[in-house]
Amino acid sequence: MSRPAGTNRYGDPLPATEHTVDDCVLAPGGSSEITDRADQVTARMTVYAGLTADFEAVDRVTLPDGTRWQVAGAPQRYRSPFVPDSGVCVINLERVTG
């Protein structure tokens, strides 16, 4: 996963920071296609990770197959009402091609 590091004092982007998030489950979320004057496909994927997984809305995610995805919206964190300090973090990803 890569996260933008902001800009320097001149407004130029700084190199993104990279880190790995383990123990995630991926679930395909379908896709849609725009064919009116374009050939564009938007695919969706949902990532289920541990409650404290380090995800932010600005992140870009590289999956094990090498495809790059953008986090769509803020990650949603759901705490378990039964087990202290446990739960799930749900991250929606999008990938636009074409």
SVG drawing of the C-alpha trace seen along z (x, -y; Angstrom):
<svg xmlns="http://www.w3.org/2000/svg" viewBox="-23 -27 33 40">
<polyline fill="none" stroke="black" stroke-width="0.4" points="0.0,0.0 1.2,-3.5 0.2,-6.7 0.9,-10.2 3.4,-12.0 2.1,-15.5 4.1,-18.3 7.3,-20.2 7.5,-24.0 7.3,-24.6 4.1,-22.5 5.9,-19.6 4.7,-16.1 6.9,-14.1 7.5,-10.4 4.7,-8.2 5.3,-6.0 4.9,-2.2 3.7,0.4 2.2,3.9 -1.0,4.9 -1.3,8.7 -4.2,10.9 -6.8,9.4 -9.7,11.0 -10.6,9.8 -14.2,9.9 -15.0,8.9 -17.6,6.2 -18.6,6.3 -17.9,3.8 -19.6,1.3 -18.8,0.3 -19.2,-3.0 -19.3,-2.6 -20.7,-6.0 -17.8,-7.7 -15.4,-5.8 -14.5,-2.2 -14.1,-2.6 -14.6,0.1 -14.9,-0.6 -14.2,2.5 -14.8,2.7 -13.3,4.8 -13.9,4.9 -11.1,5.6 -11.8,7.0 -9.0,6.5 -8.4,6.4 -9.9,3.5 -6.6,1.7 -5.4,2.1 -3.6,-1.0 -5.8,-2.2 -6.8,-5.8 -9.0,-7.3 -6.0,-8.6 -4.2,-5.3 -3.5,-3.3 -3.4,0.5 -1.4,3.0 -2.9,6.4 -0.9,9.7 -1.7,10.0 0.0,6.6 -3.1,4.6 -3.3,1.1 -6.5,-0.1 -7.7,-3.4 -9.4,-3.4 -12.9,-4.7 -14.2,-6.6 -13.2,-6.3 -12.4,-2.9 -15.3,-1.7 -14.3,-0.2 -16.8,2.0 -16.0,3.1 -17.2,6.4 -19.8,6.0 -18.8,9.4 -15.0,9.6 -12.9,6.6 -10.4,5.0 -11.7,7.0 -13.7,6.2 -13.3,5.6 -12.1,2.8 -14.0,2.7 -12.2,0.9 -13.8,0.3 -11.5,0.2 -12.1,-1.0 -10.1,-0.6 -10.8,-2.5 -9.4,-1.3 -9.8,-2.6"/>
</svg>
